[in-house]
């Protein structure tokens, strides 16, 4: 447990927001031309997967924000 305040948390939150914005923009720009002609029921799993995939690195990132270590 940390005793002193650290800049990792506010900077980490800003970095997380920037990364999510960039990821969302990339998905919104790159994916529709590839699957836009598919039926809606076929597009749904792709967007659900892309909506969940950003969570994969989140655990390590939150550990870094709290402890300063990546693992």
N, CA, C and O atoms as a Tripos MOL2 file, in Angstrom:
@<TRIPOS>MOLECULE
protein
  284   283    71     0     0
PROTEIN
NO_CHARGES

@<TRIPOS>ATOM
      1 N           0.8420   -1.1810    0.0000 N.3       1 UNK1
      2 CA          0.0000    0.0000    0.0000 C.3       1 UNK1
      3 C           0.8880    1.2450    0.0000 C.2       1 UNK1
      4 O           1.8760    1.3160    0.7300 O.2       1 UNK1
      5 N           0.5290    2.1980   -0.8080 N.am      2 UNK2
      6 CA          1.3590    3.3960   -0.9210 C.3       2 UNK2
      7 C           1.0450    4.3790    0.2000 C.2       2 UNK2
      8 O          -0.1000    4.5190    0.6310 O.2       2 UNK2
      9 N           2.0760    5.0420    0.6480 N.am      3 UNK3
     10 CA          1.9580    6.0240    1.7240 C.3       3 UNK3
     11 C           1.8190    7.4430    1.1810 C.2       3 UNK3
     12 O           1.1110    8.2710    1.7550 O.2       3 UNK3
     13 N           2.4990    7.7150    0.0740 N.am      4 UNK4
     14 CA          2.5250    9.0580   -0.4960 C.3       4 UNK4
     15 C           1.6800    9.1100   -1.7700 C.2       4 UNK4
     16 O           1.5760    8.1210   -2.4960 O.2       4 UNK4
     17 N           1.0800   10.2710   -2.0340 N.am      5 UNK5
     18 CA          0.3610   10.4030   -3.3120 C.3       5 UNK5
     19 C           1.3330   10.3110   -4.4860 C.2       5 UNK5
     20 O           2.5090   10.6510   -4.3630 O.2       5 UNK5
     21 N           0.8300    9.8550   -5.6020 N.am      6 UNK6
     22 CA          1.6680    9.6900   -6.7770 C.3       6 UNK6
     23 C           0.9360   10.2280   -8.0020 C.2       6 UNK6
     24 O          -0.2940   10.2510   -8.0390 O.2       6 UNK6
     25 N           1.6890   10.6550   -8.9870 N.am      7 UNK7
     26 CA          1.1010   11.1570  -10.2230 C.3       7 UNK7
     27 C           0.6820   10.0430  -11.1680 C.2       7 UNK7
     28 O           0.0400   10.2970  -12.1880 O.2       7 UNK7
     29 N           1.0480    8.7960  -10.8290 N.am      8 UNK8
     30 CA          0.7130    7.6880  -11.7180 C.3       8 UNK8
     31 C          -0.7910    7.5580  -11.9310 C.2       8 UNK8
     32 O          -1.2270    7.2520  -13.0410 O.2       8 UNK8
     33 N          -1.5840    7.7800  -10.9030 N.am      9 UNK9
     34 CA         -3.0270    7.5730  -11.0370 C.3       9 UNK9
     35 C          -3.6640    8.6280  -11.9430 C.2       9 UNK9
     36 O          -4.3450    8.2480  -12.8960 O.2       9 UNK9
     37 N          -3.4850    9.9220  -11.7050 N.am     10 UNK10
     38 CA         -4.1020   10.8760  -12.6350 C.3      10 UNK10
     39 C          -3.5330   10.7820  -14.0480 C.2      10 UNK10
     40 O          -4.2740   10.9060  -15.0230 O.2      10 UNK10
     41 N          -2.2310   10.5650  -14.1670 N.am     11 UNK11
     42 CA         -1.6480   10.4050  -15.5010 C.3      11 UNK11
     43 C          -2.1280    9.1110  -16.1530 C.2      11 UNK11
     44 O          -2.3540    9.0710  -17.3620 O.2      11 UNK11
     45 N          -2.2800    8.0720  -15.3690 N.am     12 UNK12
     46 CA         -2.7830    6.8050  -15.8860 C.3      12 UNK12
     47 C          -4.2110    6.9240  -16.3820 C.2      12 UNK12
     48 O          -4.5590    6.3490  -17.4140 O.2      12 UNK12
     49 N          -5.0430    7.6640  -15.6610 N.am     13 UNK13
     50 CA         -6.4250    7.8740  -16.0870 C.3      13 UNK13
     51 C          -6.4570    8.6590  -17.3940 C.2      13 UNK13
     52 O          -7.2200    8.3260  -18.3010 O.2      13 UNK13
     53 N          -5.6410    9.6880  -17.4920 N.am     14 UNK14
     54 CA         -5.5830   10.4590  -18.7380 C.3      14 UNK14
     55 C          -5.0750    9.6010  -19.8980 C.2      14 UNK14
     56 O          -5.5930    9.6900  -21.0110 O.2      14 UNK14
     57 N          -4.0700    8.7770  -19.6400 N.am     15 UNK15
     58 CA         -3.5470    7.8870  -20.6770 C.3      15 UNK15
     59 C          -4.6010    6.8560  -21.0820 C.2      15 UNK15
     60 O          -4.7450    6.5430  -22.2630 O.2      15 UNK15
     61 N          -5.3300    6.3360  -20.1080 N.am     16 UNK16
     62 CA         -6.3810    5.3710  -20.4000 C.3      16 UNK16
     63 C          -7.4790    6.0060  -21.2500 C.2      16 UNK16
     64 O          -7.9410    5.3980  -22.2160 O.2      16 UNK16
     65 N          -7.8940    7.2050  -20.9050 N.am     17 UNK17
     66 CA         -8.9130    7.8970  -21.6980 C.3      17 UNK17
     67 C          -8.4260    8.1710  -23.1180 C.2      17 UNK17
     68 O          -9.1780    7.9990  -24.0770 O.2      17 UNK17
     69 N          -7.1760    8.5940  -23.2550 N.am     18 UNK18
     70 CA         -6.6190    8.8520  -24.5850 C.3      18 UNK18
     71 C          -6.5400    7.5620  -25.4000 C.2      18 UNK18
     72 O          -6.8670    7.5530  -26.5870 O.2      18 UNK18
     73 N          -6.1110    6.4870  -24.7700 N.am     19 UNK19
     74 CA         -6.0030    5.2050  -25.4740 C.3      19 UNK19
     75 C          -7.3800    4.6910  -25.8880 C.2      19 UNK19
     76 O          -7.5420    4.1790  -26.9960 O.2      19 UNK19
     77 N          -8.3630    4.8240  -25.0130 N.am     20 UNK20
     78 CA         -9.7120    4.3820  -25.3540 C.3      20 UNK20
     79 C         -10.3000    5.2130  -26.4810 C.2      20 UNK20
     80 O         -10.9800    4.6810  -27.3590 O.2      20 UNK20
     81 N         -10.0450    6.5050  -26.4610 N.am     21 UNK21
     82 CA        -10.5200    7.3770  -27.5370 C.3      21 UNK21
     83 C          -9.8680    6.9850  -28.8690 C.2      21 UNK21
     84 O         -10.5420    6.9170  -29.8970 O.2      21 UNK21
     85 N          -8.5800    6.7340  -28.8450 N.am     22 UNK22
     86 CA         -7.8740    6.3230  -30.0630 C.3      22 UNK22
     87 C          -8.3780    4.9680  -30.5510 C.2      22 UNK22
     88 O          -8.5670    4.7710  -31.7510 O.2      22 UNK22
     89 N          -8.5970    4.0360  -29.6300 N.am     23 UNK23
     90 CA         -9.1020    2.7080  -30.0040 C.3      23 UNK23
     91 C         -10.5040    2.8130  -30.5990 C.2      23 UNK23
     92 O         -10.7940    2.2040  -31.6290 O.2      23 UNK23
     93 N         -11.3740    3.5890  -29.9470 N.am     24 UNK24
     94 CA        -12.7420    3.7570  -30.4450 C.3      24 UNK24
     95 C         -12.7400    4.4110  -31.8180 C.2      24 UNK24
     96 O         -13.5040    4.0100  -32.6950 O.2      24 UNK24
     97 N         -11.8900    5.4130  -32.0140 N.am     25 UNK25
     98 CA        -11.8030    6.0720  -33.3150 C.3      25 UNK25
     99 C         -11.2960    5.1000  -34.3810 C.2      25 UNK25
    100 O         -11.8020    5.0880  -35.5040 O.2      25 UNK25
    101 N         -10.3060    4.2950  -34.0330 N.am     26 UNK26
    102 CA         -9.7750    3.3180  -34.9880 C.3      26 UNK26
    103 C         -10.8410    2.2990  -35.3730 C.2      26 UNK26
    104 O         -10.9830    1.9580  -36.5480 O.2      26 UNK26
    105 N         -11.5900    1.8110  -34.3820 N.am     27 UNK27
    106 CA        -12.6550    0.8540  -34.6790 C.3      27 UNK27
    107 C         -13.7300    1.5180  -35.5320 C.2      27 UNK27
    108 O         -14.2110    0.9190  -36.4940 O.2      27 UNK27
    109 N         -14.1110    2.7390  -35.1930 N.am     28 UNK28
    110 CA        -15.1740    3.4310  -35.9340 C.3      28 UNK28
    111 C         -14.7630    3.7540  -37.3670 C.2      28 UNK28
    112 O         -15.6130    3.8150  -38.2550 O.2      28 UNK28
    113 N         -13.4760    3.9600  -37.5980 N.am     29 UNK29
    114 CA        -13.0030    4.3120  -38.9370 C.3      29 UNK29
    115 C         -12.6620    3.0710  -39.7660 C.2      29 UNK29
    116 O         -12.9930    3.0090  -40.9510 O.2      29 UNK29
    117 N         -12.0100    2.0930  -39.1580 N.am     30 UNK30
    118 CA        -11.4840    0.9560  -39.9070 C.3      30 UNK30
    119 C         -12.4570   -0.2030  -40.0940 C.2      30 UNK30
    120 O         -12.4050   -0.8860  -41.1170 O.2      30 UNK30
    121 N         -13.3320   -0.4360  -39.1370 N.am     31 UNK31
    122 CA        -14.1760   -1.6310  -39.1950 C.3      31 UNK31
    123 C         -15.3670   -1.4850  -40.1450 C.2      31 UNK31
    124 O         -15.6210   -2.4220  -40.9020 O.2      31 UNK31
    125 N         -16.1120   -0.3810  -40.1600 N.am     32 UNK32
    126 CA        -17.2880   -0.3140  -41.0370 C.3      32 UNK32
    127 C         -17.0170   -0.6060  -42.5180 C.2      32 UNK32
    128 O         -17.8270   -1.2900  -43.1450 O.2      32 UNK32
    129 N         -15.9230   -0.1220  -43.1020 N.am     33 UNK33
    130 CA        -15.7050   -0.4880  -44.5070 C.3      33 UNK33
    131 C         -15.4960   -1.9930  -44.7120 C.2      33 UNK33
    132 O         -15.7620   -2.5150  -45.7950 O.2      33 UNK33
    133 N         -15.0250   -2.6810  -43.6840 N.am     34 UNK34
    134 CA        -14.7650   -4.1190  -43.8080 C.3      34 UNK34
    135 C         -16.0210   -4.9600  -43.6240 C.2      34 UNK34
    136 O         -16.2090   -5.9530  -44.3260 O.2      34 UNK34
    137 N         -16.8900   -4.5670  -42.6760 N.am     35 UNK35
    138 CA        -18.0470   -5.4070  -42.3630 C.3      35 UNK35
    139 C         -19.3750   -4.6720  -42.5330 C.2      35 UNK35
    140 O         -20.4230   -5.2210  -42.1940 O.2      35 UNK35
    141 N         -19.3540   -3.4720  -43.0370 N.am     36 UNK36
    142 CA        -20.5700   -2.6730  -43.1600 C.3      36 UNK36
    143 C         -21.6250   -3.2830  -44.0660 C.2      36 UNK36
    144 O         -22.8100   -2.9900  -43.9130 O.2      36 UNK36
    145 N         -21.2250   -4.1090  -44.9870 N.am     37 UNK37
    146 CA        -22.1790   -4.7350  -45.9050 C.3      37 UNK37
    147 C         -22.7470   -6.0390  -45.3500 C.2      37 UNK37
    148 O         -23.6490   -6.6210  -45.9530 O.2      37 UNK37
    149 N         -22.2400   -6.5020  -44.2270 N.am     38 UNK38
    150 CA        -22.7330   -7.7200  -43.5920 C.3      38 UNK38
    151 C         -24.1150   -7.4580  -42.9740 C.2      38 UNK38
    152 O         -24.4550   -6.3100  -42.6910 O.2      38 UNK38
    153 N         -24.8990   -8.5010  -42.7670 N.am     39 UNK39
    154 CA        -26.1590   -8.3420  -42.0220 C.3      39 UNK39
    155 C         -25.8750   -7.9280  -40.5760 C.2      39 UNK39
    156 O         -24.8150   -8.2360  -40.0310 O.2      39 UNK39
    157 N         -26.8190   -7.2360  -39.9710 N.am     40 UNK40
    158 CA        -26.6270   -6.7160  -38.6130 C.3      40 UNK40
    159 C         -26.3110   -7.8220  -37.6140 C.2      40 UNK40
    160 O         -25.4900   -7.6270  -36.7170 O.2      40 UNK40
    161 N         -26.9530   -8.9790  -37.7570 N.am     41 UNK41
    162 CA        -26.6870  -10.0780  -36.8140 C.3      41 UNK41
    163 C         -25.2830  -10.6500  -36.9700 C.2      41 UNK41
    164 O         -24.7540  -11.2370  -36.0260 O.2      41 UNK41
    165 N         -24.6830  -10.4950  -38.1140 N.am     42 UNK42
    166 CA        -23.3010  -10.9330  -38.3120 C.3      42 UNK42
    167 C         -22.3250   -9.8830  -37.8010 C.2      42 UNK42
    168 O         -21.2360  -10.2310  -37.3450 O.2      42 UNK42
    169 N         -22.6910   -8.6090  -37.8670 N.am     43 UNK43
    170 CA        -21.8320   -7.5370  -37.3710 C.3      43 UNK43
    171 C         -21.7860   -7.5090  -35.8410 C.2      43 UNK43
    172 O         -20.7710   -7.1370  -35.2530 O.2      43 UNK43
    173 N         -22.8800   -7.9000  -35.2090 N.am     44 UNK44
    174 CA        -22.9940   -7.7920  -33.7570 C.3      44 UNK44
    175 C         -21.8640   -8.4940  -33.0130 C.2      44 UNK44
    176 O         -21.2630   -7.8690  -32.1400 O.2      44 UNK44
    177 N         -21.5320   -9.7630  -33.3050 N.am     45 UNK45
    178 CA        -20.4370  -10.3950  -32.5630 C.3      45 UNK45
    179 C         -19.0890   -9.7000  -32.7670 C.2      45 UNK45
    180 O         -18.2590   -9.6700  -31.8590 O.2      45 UNK45
    181 N         -18.8780   -9.1490  -33.9480 N.am     46 UNK46
    182 CA        -17.6140   -8.4480  -34.2070 C.3      46 UNK46
    183 C         -17.5110   -7.2240  -33.3060 C.2      46 UNK46
    184 O         -16.4800   -7.0040  -32.6710 O.2      46 UNK46
    185 N         -18.5750   -6.4300  -33.2480 N.am     47 UNK47
    186 CA        -18.5460   -5.2310  -32.4140 C.3      47 UNK47
    187 C         -18.5260   -5.5670  -30.9230 C.2      47 UNK47
    188 O         -17.9140   -4.8490  -30.1330 O.2      47 UNK47
    189 N         -19.1920   -6.6530  -30.5390 N.am     48 UNK48
    190 CA        -19.1290   -7.0840  -29.1350 C.3      48 UNK48
    191 C         -17.7010   -7.4940  -28.7830 C.2      48 UNK48
    192 O         -17.1860   -7.1100  -27.7330 O.2      48 UNK48
    193 N         -17.0670   -8.2650  -29.6480 N.am     49 UNK49
    194 CA        -15.6780   -8.6720  -29.4100 C.3      49 UNK49
    195 C         -14.7580   -7.4510  -29.3290 C.2      49 UNK49
    196 O         -13.9310   -7.3570  -28.4230 O.2      49 UNK49
    197 N         -14.9010   -6.5230  -30.2710 N.am     50 UNK50
    198 CA        -14.0650   -5.3240  -30.2480 C.3      50 UNK50
    199 C         -14.3800   -4.4350  -29.0570 C.2      50 UNK50
    200 O         -13.5140   -3.7000  -28.5810 O.2      50 UNK50
    201 N         -15.6140   -4.4960  -28.5720 N.am     51 UNK51
    202 CA        -15.9870   -3.7170  -27.3940 C.3      51 UNK51
    203 C         -15.4360   -4.2840  -26.1020 C.2      51 UNK51
    204 O         -15.3220   -3.5720  -25.1040 O.2      51 UNK51
    205 N         -15.0910   -5.5670  -26.1170 N.am     52 UNK52
    206 CA        -14.5740   -6.2270  -24.9100 C.3      52 UNK52
    207 C         -13.0540   -6.3620  -24.9470 C.2      52 UNK52
    208 O         -12.4180   -6.4310  -23.8950 O.2      52 UNK52
    209 N         -12.4710   -6.3980  -26.1270 N.am     53 UNK53
    210 CA        -11.0410   -6.6970  -26.2780 C.3      53 UNK53
    211 C         -10.1340   -5.6570  -25.6080 C.2      53 UNK53
    212 O          -9.0130   -5.9760  -25.2110 O.2      53 UNK53
    213 N         -10.6130   -4.4240  -25.4840 N.am     54 UNK54
    214 CA         -9.7860   -3.3990  -24.8500 C.3      54 UNK54
    215 C          -9.5710   -3.6890  -23.3640 C.2      54 UNK54
    216 O          -8.6730   -3.1160  -22.7480 O.2      54 UNK54
    217 N         -10.3780   -4.5650  -22.7900 N.am     55 UNK55
    218 CA        -10.2280   -4.9120  -21.3760 C.3      55 UNK55
    219 C          -9.0070   -5.7870  -21.1000 C.2      55 UNK55
    220 O          -8.5410   -5.8560  -19.9630 O.2      55 UNK55
    221 N          -8.4850   -6.4550  -22.1300 N.am     56 UNK56
    222 CA         -7.3750   -7.3950  -21.9110 C.3      56 UNK56
    223 C          -6.1570   -6.7560  -21.2440 C.2      56 UNK56
    224 O          -5.6560   -7.3230  -20.2730 O.2      56 UNK56
    225 N          -5.6490   -5.6040  -21.7080 N.am     57 UNK57
    226 CA         -4.4810   -5.0260  -21.0370 C.3      57 UNK57
    227 C          -4.8340   -4.1920  -19.8030 C.2      57 UNK57
    228 O          -3.9380   -3.6720  -19.1390 O.2      57 UNK57
    229 N          -6.1100   -4.0570  -19.4890 N.am     58 UNK58
    230 CA         -6.5230   -3.1540  -18.4170 C.3      58 UNK58
    231 C          -6.0180   -3.5970  -17.0460 C.2      58 UNK58
    232 O          -5.6380   -2.7500  -16.2370 O.2      58 UNK58
    233 N          -6.0030   -4.9000  -16.7630 N.am     59 UNK59
    234 CA         -5.5600   -5.3770  -15.4450 C.3      59 UNK59
    235 C          -4.1230   -4.9470  -15.1490 C.2      59 UNK59
    236 O          -3.8380   -4.4050  -14.0800 O.2      59 UNK59
    237 N          -3.2270   -5.1890  -16.0950 N.am     60 UNK60
    238 CA         -1.8220   -4.8110  -15.8790 C.3      60 UNK60
    239 C          -1.6690   -3.2960  -15.7650 C.2      60 UNK60
    240 O          -0.8650   -2.8040  -14.9730 O.2      60 UNK60
    241 N          -2.4350   -2.5710  -16.5520 N.am     61 UNK61
    242 CA         -2.3620   -1.1170  -16.5030 C.3      61 UNK61
    243 C          -2.8210   -0.5980  -15.1400 C.2      61 UNK61
    244 O          -2.1970    0.3030  -14.5810 O.2      61 UNK61
    245 N          -3.9000   -1.1560  -14.6030 N.am     62 UNK62
    246 CA         -4.3800   -0.7420  -13.2810 C.3      62 UNK62
    247 C          -3.3870   -1.1350  -12.1880 C.2      62 UNK62
    248 O          -3.2150   -0.4000  -11.2150 O.2      62 UNK62
    249 N          -2.7370   -2.2790  -12.3390 N.am     63 UNK63
    250 CA         -1.7000   -2.6820  -11.3700 C.3      63 UNK63
    251 C          -0.5560   -1.6750  -11.4210 C.2      63 UNK63
    252 O          -0.0370   -1.2800  -10.3770 O.2      63 UNK63
    253 N          -0.1560   -1.2550  -12.6210 N.am     64 UNK64
    254 CA          0.9070   -0.2540  -12.7350 C.3      64 UNK64
    255 C           0.4930    1.0630  -12.0790 C.2      64 UNK64
    256 O           1.2850    1.6900  -11.3750 O.2      64 UNK64
    257 N          -0.7440    1.4740  -12.3130 N.am     65 UNK65
    258 CA         -1.1960    2.7360  -11.7190 C.3      65 UNK65
    259 C          -1.1330    2.6850  -10.1950 C.2      65 UNK65
    260 O          -0.8200    3.6840   -9.5480 O.2      65 UNK65
    261 N          -1.4290    1.5260   -9.6290 N.am     66 UNK66
    262 CA         -1.4730    1.4080   -8.1750 C.3      66 UNK66
    263 C          -0.0960    1.1550   -7.5580 C.2      66 UNK66
    264 O           0.2090    1.6900   -6.4920 O.2      66 UNK66
    265 N           0.7440    0.3380   -8.2230 N.am     67 UNK67
    266 CA          1.9970   -0.0880   -7.5920 C.3      67 UNK67
    267 C           3.2500    0.4500   -8.2760 C.2      67 UNK67
    268 O           4.3020    0.5420   -7.6420 O.2      67 UNK67
    269 N           3.1590    0.8060   -9.5570 N.am     68 UNK68
    270 CA          4.3370    1.2110  -10.2930 C.3      68 UNK68
    271 C           5.0410    0.0620  -10.9730 C.2      68 UNK68
    272 O           6.0570    0.2630  -11.6380 O.2      68 UNK68
    273 N           4.5090   -1.1610  -10.8150 N.am     69 UNK69
    274 CA          5.0510   -2.3500  -11.4760 C.3      69 UNK69
    275 C           4.0120   -2.8880  -12.4430 C.2      69 UNK69
    276 O           2.8120   -2.7080  -12.2360 O.2      69 UNK69
    277 N           4.4770   -3.5570  -13.5130 N.am     70 UNK70
    278 CA          3.5470   -4.0460  -14.5380 C.3      70 UNK70
    279 C           2.9910   -5.4340  -14.2360 C.2      70 UNK70
    280 O           2.1040   -5.8950  -14.9540 O.2      70 UNK70
    281 N           3.4610   -6.0940  -13.2370 N.am     71 UNK71
    282 CA          2.9750   -7.4560  -12.9780 C.3      71 UNK71
    283 C           2.5200   -7.6600  -11.5740 C.2      71 UNK71
    284 O           2.0870   -8.7570  -11.2190 O.2      71 UNK71
@<TRIPOS>BOND
     1     1     2 1
     2     2     3 1
     3     3     4 2
     4     3     5 am
     5     5     6 1
     6     6     7 1
     7     7     8 2
     8     7     9 am
     9     9    10 1
    10    10    11 1
    11    11    12 2
    12    11    13 am
    13    13    14 1
    14    14    15 1
    15    15    16 2
    16    15    17 am
    17    17    18 1
    18    18    19 1
    19    19    20 2
    20    19    21 am
    21    21    22 1
    22    22    23 1
    23    23    24 2
    24    23    25 am
    25    25    26 1
    26    26    27 1
    27    27    28 2
    28    27    29 am
    29    29    30 1
    30    30    31 1
    31    31    32 2
    32    31    33 am
    33    33    34 1
    34    34    35 1
    35    35    36 2
    36    35    37 am
    37    37    38 1
    38    38    39 1
    39    39    40 2
    40    39    41 am
    41    41    42 1
    42    42    43 1
    43    43    44 2
    44    43    45 am
    45    45    46 1
    46    46    47 1
    47    47    48 2
    48    47    49 am
    49    49    50 1
    50    50    51 1
    51    51    52 2
    52    51    53 am
    53    53    54 1
    54    54    55 1
    55    55    56 2
    56    55    57 am
    57    57    58 1
    58    58    59 1
    59    59    60 2
    60    59    61 am
    61    61    62 1
    62    62    63 1
    63    63    64 2
    64    63    65 am
    65    65    66 1
    66    66    67 1
    67    67    68 2
    68    67    69 am
    69    69    70 1
    70    70    71 1
    71    71    72 2
    72    71    73 am
    73    73    74 1
    74    74    75 1
    75    75    76 2
    76    75    77 am
    77    77    78 1
    78    78    79 1
    79    79    80 2
    80    79    81 am
    81    81    82 1
    82    82    83 1
    83    83    84 2
    84    83    85 am
    85    85    86 1
    86    86    87 1
    87    87    88 2
    88    87    89 am
    89    89    90 1
    90    90    91 1
    91    91    92 2
    92    91    93 am
    93    93    94 1
    94    94    95 1
    95    95    96 2
    96    95    97 am
    97    97    98 1
    98    98    99 1
    99    99   100 2
   100    99   101 am
   101   101   102 1
   102   102   103 1
   103   103   104 2
   104   103   105 am
   105   105   106 1
   106   106   107 1
   107   107   108 2
   108   107   109 am
   109   109   110 1
   110   110   111 1
   111   111   112 2
   112   111   113 am
   113   113   114 1
   114   114   115 1
   115   115   116 2
   116   115   117 am
   117   117   118 1
   118   118   119 1
   119   119   120 2
   120   119   121 am
   121   121   122 1
   122   122   123 1
   123   123   124 2
   124   123   125 am
   125   125   126 1
   126   126   127 1
   127   127   128 2
   128   127   129 am
   129   129   130 1
   130   130   131 1
   131   131   132 2
   132   131   133 am
   133   133   134 1
   134   134   135 1
   135   135   136 2
   136   135   137 am
   137   137   138 1
   138   138   139 1
   139   139   140 2
   140   139   141 am
   141   141   142 1
   142   142   143 1
   143   143   144 2
   144   143   145 am
   145   145   146 1
   146   146   147 1
   147   147   148 2
   148   147   149 am
   149   149   150 1
   150   150   151 1
   151   151   152 2
   152   151   153 am
   153   153   154 1
   154   154   155 1
   155   155   156 2
   156   155   157 am
   157   157   158 1
   158   158   159 1
   159   159   160 2
   160   159   161 am
   161   161   162 1
   162   162   163 1
   163   163   164 2
   164   163   165 am
   165   165   166 1
   166   166   167 1
   167   167   168 2
   168   167   169 am
   169   169   170 1
   170   170   171 1
   171   171   172 2
   172   171   173 am
   173   173   174 1
   174   174   175 1
   175   175   176 2
   176   175   177 am
   177   177   178 1
   178   178   179 1
   179   179   180 2
   180   179   181 am
   181   181   182 1
   182   182   183 1
   183   183   184 2
   184   183   185 am
   185   185   186 1
   186   186   187 1
   187   187   188 2
   188   187   189 am
   189   189   190 1
   190   190   191 1
   191   191   192 2
   192   191   193 am
   193   193   194 1
   194   194   195 1
   195   195   196 2
   196   195   197 am
   197   197   198 1
   198   198   199 1
   199   199   200 2
   200   199   201 am
   201   201   202 1
   202   202   203 1
   203   203   204 2
   204   203   205 am
   205   205   206 1
   206   206   207 1
   207   207   208 2
   208   207   209 am
   209   209   210 1
   210   210   211 1
   211   211   212 2
   212   211   213 am
   213   213   214 1
   214   214   215 1
   215   215   216 2
   216   215   217 am
   217   217   218 1
   218   218   219 1
   219   219   220 2
   220   219   221 am
   221   221   222 1
   222   222   223 1
   223   223   224 2
   224   223   225 am
   225   225   226 1
   226   226   227 1
   227   227   228 2
   228   227   229 am
   229   229   230 1
   230   230   231 1
   231   231   232 2
   232   231   233 am
   233   233   234 1
   234   234   235 1
   235   235   236 2
   236   235   237 am
   237   237   238 1
   238   238   239 1
   239   239   240 2
   240   239   241 am
   241   241   242 1
   242   242   243 1
   243   243   244 2
   244   243   245 am
   245   245   246 1
   246   246   247 1
   247   247   248 2
   248   247   249 am
   249   249   250 1
   250   250   251 1
   251   251   252 2
   252   251   253 am
   253   253   254 1
   254   254   255 1
   255   255   256 2
   256   255   257 am
   257   257   258 1
   258   258   259 1
   259   259   260 2
   260   259   261 am
   261   261   262 1
   262   262   263 1
   263   263   264 2
   264   263   265 am
   265   265   266 1
   266   266   267 1
   267   267   268 2
   268   267   269 am
   269   269   270 1
   270   270   271 1
   271   271   272 2
   272   271   273 am
   273   273   274 1
   274   274   275 1
   275   275   276 2
   276   275   277 am
   277   277   278 1
   278   278   279 1
   279   279   280 2
   280   279   281 am
   281   281   282 1
   282   282   283 1
   283   283   284 2
@<TRIPOS>SUBSTRUCTURE
     1 UNK1         2 RESIDUE 1 A UNK
     2 UNK2         6 RESIDUE 1 A UNK
     3 UNK3        10 RESIDUE 1 A UNK
     4 UNK4        14 RESIDUE 1 A UNK
     5 UNK5        18 RESIDUE 1 A UNK
     6 UNK6        22 RESIDUE 1 A UNK
     7 UNK7        26 RESIDUE 1 A UNK
     8 UNK8        30 RESIDUE 1 A UNK
     9 UNK9        34 RESIDUE 1 A UNK
    10 UNK10       38 RESIDUE 1 A UNK
    11 UNK11       42 RESIDUE 1 A UNK
    12 UNK12       46 RESIDUE 1 A UNK
    13 UNK13       50 RESIDUE 1 A UNK
    14 UNK14       54 RESIDUE 1 A UNK
    15 UNK15       58 RESIDUE 1 A UNK
    16 UNK16       62 RESIDUE 1 A UNK
    17 UNK17       66 RESIDUE 1 A UNK
    18 UNK18       70 RESIDUE 1 A UNK
    19 UNK19       74 RESIDUE 1 A UNK
    20 UNK20       78 RESIDUE 1 A UNK
    21 UNK21       82 RESIDUE 1 A UNK
    22 UNK22       86 RESIDUE 1 A UNK
    23 UNK23       90 RESIDUE 1 A UNK
    24 UNK24       94 RESIDUE 1 A UNK
    25 UNK25       98 RESIDUE 1 A UNK
    26 UNK26      102 RESIDUE 1 A UNK
    27 UNK27      106 RESIDUE 1 A UNK
    28 UNK28      110 RESIDUE 1 A UNK
    29 UNK29      114 RESIDUE 1 A UNK
    30 UNK30      118 RESIDUE 1 A UNK
    31 UNK31      122 RESIDUE 1 A UNK
    32 UNK32      126 RESIDUE 1 A UNK
    33 UNK33      130 RESIDUE 1 A UNK
    34 UNK34      134 RESIDUE 1 A UNK
    35 UNK35      138 RESIDUE 1 A UNK
    36 UNK36      142 RESIDUE 1 A UNK
    37 UNK37      146 RESIDUE 1 A UNK
    38 UNK38      150 RESIDUE 1 A UNK
    39 UNK39      154 RESIDUE 1 A UNK
    40 UNK40      158 RESIDUE 1 A UNK
    41 UNK41      162 RESIDUE 1 A UNK
    42 UNK42      166 RESIDUE 1 A UNK
    43 UNK43      170 RESIDUE 1 A UNK
    44 UNK44      174 RESIDUE 1 A UNK
    45 UNK45      178 RESIDUE 1 A UNK
    46 UNK46      182 RESIDUE 1 A UNK
    47 UNK47      186 RESIDUE 1 A UNK
    48 UNK48      190 RESIDUE 1 A UNK
    49 UNK49      194 RESIDUE 1 A UNK
    50 UNK50      198 RESIDUE 1 A UNK
    51 UNK51      202 RESIDUE 1 A UNK
    52 UNK52      206 RESIDUE 1 A UNK
    53 UNK53      210 RESIDUE 1 A UNK
    54 UNK54      214 RESIDUE 1 A UNK
    55 UNK55      218 RESIDUE 1 A UNK
    56 UNK56      222 RESIDUE 1 A UNK
    57 UNK57      226 RESIDUE 1 A UNK
    58 UNK58      230 RESIDUE 1 A UNK
    59 UNK59      234 RESIDUE 1 A UNK
    60 UNK60      238 RESIDUE 1 A UNK
    61 UNK61      242 RESIDUE 1 A UNK
    62 UNK62      246 RESIDUE 1 A UNK
    63 UNK63      250 RESIDUE 1 A UNK
    64 UNK64      254 RESIDUE 1 A UNK
    65 UNK65      258 RESIDUE 1 A UNK
    66 UNK66      262 RESIDUE 1 A UNK
    67 UNK67      266 RESIDUE 1 A UNK
    68 UNK68      270 RESIDUE 1 A UNK
    69 UNK69      274 RESIDUE 1 A UNK
    70 UNK70      278 RESIDUE 1 A UNK
    71 UNK71      282 RESIDUE 1 A UNK
